[in-house]
Amino acid sequence: MTCSPADAILLLLLPGAALAQLQIRQSPARLWVRPGHTAELNCTDSGWNVDQHRAVNWYREQPGSRLQFIYQSSNSSRSDGKYSGMRRANGLFSLHISSVQKEDSGFYYCASTTHPFEFGDSTRLVVTDAVEPTLSILLPVDADLREPPSAAIPLLCHLYDVPEGWDVVGWQHSNASLVTATSLDERGILSAWSLTWLTAEQWDGTVGCTATQSSTGRSISVTTSQPGSTAQCLQWLPAVLLPSVLTITIQLMLQLCKKPHIGGPGAPQPPQHPQVSFNTSPPVLQTEYAAVALRSLSPRVQ
């Protein structure tokens, strides 16, 4: 049997075409579970021949560590005490993590057993019993709130140990918007940040941020007092916050912060999986930063 050049090229392309049709999807993309409860993750392995996909492998990635194989879901899967799962239908698999604790927080991936390099798009699991985040603010240490700034200055609102739905931050001088970045630290604690800029026109003597839970409208707020001798966690960072370096800037700010914020917990480790939404921001000169004293306000329902 002879084969023309065109036929040969088609045969070479067929495996790639079949692989391209393979789609692995995970749900939910983000999952919050209270300690001691069970987390359920789902994986759909759809492609050119789902009947051949009789199992998927599950992997866990924690900040600062490699992917770790934890379980295989199939028709014959059995519980190992911590993990269990099954193949519910053609191409549909599940993973159950029982009695979760904070150390179970991380990113979970399912992967095809027939095409080992095909992974799902991840599920981020956060284990927390917090009902609201802890807020703190970072601003330039040389900022003098007694007078308008001579140039726009960058401000960060830090949400620590974030429960589900706390993804909107409003600043005292600007409208509310989604958080700029999120990350899990090595202890399994979720943090979020909101970046804004303060201009002379917006200045009114104080700086404050408000975090809101989207599903309930519940809000908590903090405002700053004038930074002085009590300011801790001094650091330097380039404050030309273009979108391409914003994540690195936040990482550097947190990595250099060794002492706890006044009015808040200690700074977490640098972000490993930031999910960033950028806004166009005016550049400023290199700026020295510090955590400042905070004044917490009572939670309010809006």
N, C-alpha and C positions, 0 to 999 in steps of 0.2 A: 504494500500500500504506500503510495507516494503522498507527500504533503507539500502543498504550495507554500511559498513564503508568507502569504497572507494568512493561510490556515495556521501556520506555526506561530505567528504573532498573536492570533486569536487564542490559541491554546495557552500561551504564556500569560495572557491577560485574564483568563478565566478565574484562576485562584484569587487574584487581587480583586476582581469584580465581586466574587462571592463574599470575600472578606469585608469589602466596603459596605455590603448590605447588612452585615452583622451589627446590631445595635443593642447596647447594654445600657439600660436606664435604671436608676435607683430612686426610691421614694421612702420617706420624705427627704428633701434636700437638707433640711435642718430639723432636729428633734431635741426637745427638752424633756427630761424625765427626772422625777424626784428620787433621791437616794432610797434604795430598797425596793423600788418598783422594777418592772420588766420593760425593756426597750424592744420594739419590733421594727426591723428594717426589711425592706422588700427590694427585689431585684428582678427585672424583666429582661430576659435574654432572647431577643427576637432576631431572626435572620433568615437566611436562605433555606435552612433545614432545622427547625426547632426540635424536631423529634430526636436529633442526635445530641442535643444539649440536655443531658440527663443530670447534670450537676454543675454547681458553680462554687468557686472558692471564695472565701471571705478573708479580707486582710484589714488590719488596724494600723493606722499611722498616728502616733502621738508626737507632739512638738519635740523636736530635737532627736527623734529616733527614726529608724527605717521602717518600711512596711513589714508587718509581722503576720504570718499566716495564723489564723485562729480557728477556722472551721470550714467544713465542706457540706453544703446543703444538697441533698439528693433524695431519691425515693427511699433509700435505706438508712438515712441519717439517724443517729441516736444522740441523746443528750450526753454531754460530758460533765454535767453539773453546772457549768457557767453558761455554755452556749448550747443551743438547740436550733433545729431548722428543718425544712422539708421542701420538697418540690410539690407545689400545689397543683400545677397544671403545666402543659407544654410551655416552657420558657418562663414560668413564674416561680420564683424561689423566695424563701423567707429566712431570716435569722432572728432568733430571740436571745436576748442577753438578760439573764435573771439577776435580781438583787443588785442592781447597778450601784456603783459608788463613784465618787469624783474621779478616781483614777481610771475609770472606764471612758471618760470623756475623750474625744478624739475624732478623727476622720476614718470612716469605714468604707471599704471598696469591695465590690464583688467583681469577680473575673471569670471569664469563660474558661472551661476546662478543655475545650476543643481548640480554642485559639488563645494561647496563654498570654499574649500581649494585648488582649482586648479587656479593658477595665471599664467599670461604670464611672459615673460622674460624681461619686462620693455622697455619703450622708454624714453631716456633722452632728455628732451626739454631744449634748451638754447635760451633765448631771449636776443639779443644784437644787437647794431648798430655799434659796433667796426669794423674797417676794418683791424686792425692788433693788436696783443697783446702788452702789455707793458712788457719789459724785465728787470729783476734785477738778481743779482748774490749774493749768500751767500758763504762765505769761512771762514776758521778758522781765528779768530781775531789775533792769534799770528803768522800767516803766513807772512813771510818776502819775498816779491816778488823781493827783491834786490839780493837774492841768492837762489840757488836750495834748495828745501825742503829736510830735512834729511830722511823723510819717506813719503810714499804716503799720500796725504791729499784729503778728499772728498770735492767736490764742487757741489752746486745746482744752476741750472739756472731756474728761476721762470718766467713763462708766465702768465700774469694777463689779465683777460677779453679776453678770447681766441675765435676768430671767427672760422668758419668752415675751416677745412683743415690744420690748423697750428699745425701739429703733429710731425714734424721732427726738431730735435735740433742737431746742430753740435758745437763741441768745438774747440777752437783754436788749441788744441794739440791732437785732436782725430777725428775719422770719425763721420759722422752724423748718428743718430739713432732715433728711435721712442721715444717719451716722456716716462718717467718712471712711472708717476702716474698722474691722473686727478681727480678733485673734484669740486663740486658746493658748494659755501658758502651760508649763510643764506640770502644774498641779491640777490641770483640768478646769481652770477657771476662765470664763469668757470675759474679755474686755472689749470695749468699743470706744471710739474717739470721734469727736466732731471738731473740725478745724474751721475757724472763722478769722476775719480780719477786722480790726478796730481802727477807724479813721477819726480825725479830729472832729468831723461833722457829727459822728455818732457818739462821741464821748459825753458822758454825763456824771463822771466822778466815780463810778463803780463798774464792775464787770460781773455778770451772772449768767448762768446757763440753767436750762430746765430740760429734764428728760421726761418723755411721755410714753406711756404704754398705749400702743395703737388700738388694741382691742377694747380697752376700758376707758381711755381718756384720763387715767390717773397720772398725776405729775408730781415730781419732786424737784427741788431747786436748791442751788447754792449761789452765794455771792462772795466776792473777794473783799478782804480788807487790805489796807495799804501794806505791801511787802516791806519788811524791815529786818531787824536782827534775828527774828525768829524764822526767817525763810530757810528752808533746807533744800538739799538736793540740787546744788548749783551745777551747771553744765553748759557746755558750748555746743552749738550746732549751726550749720549753715541754714539760714532762713530764706533762701531763694527757693520757695516751695513750688517748683514746677511739677506738673503731674508725674513726670518720669522719676522724680526723686522724693516724692512725698512719703512713700512707704519707708524708704531708707531713713528719712529724717525722723519719722515716728519711732523706728527701731532704735536709732541712735539716742534719741531723747530718753527712752525707757531703759536702755542698757546702761547709760551713764547715771541713772537715778538709783542710788543705793540706799538712801534713807527713806523712811515712810513719809507720805504726804501729811501735812498738818490737816487734821479733820478727815483723813481717809487711810486706807490700808497701804501696805508697801507696794511699790510698783512691781508689776508682773514682768516676766521675761519678754524679750522682743517678739513681735508678731511672727508667727510661722506661716499662717495661712490668711493673710489679710484679704478681705473682699472690699475693694476700694471703689468709691464713686467720687470722681474729681470735679471740682469747680474751678473756673478760671480765677486766679488770685494775683494781686499785684506783688511784685518782688520787693523785698526789703534787704537791708544790709545784714551781715552776720550779727547774730543776737545772742546774748547770754540769757539763759532761762533759769527759773526756779519755781518750785511749788510754793504757793502763797497760802497764807492763813485764810480759812474759809468760814463762812457763817451759814449754817444749814437752816433752811426754812422748813416749816411743817408741811408734810405732804398735803396736797389739795386735790380734790376731784373737780375736773372741768367738764 
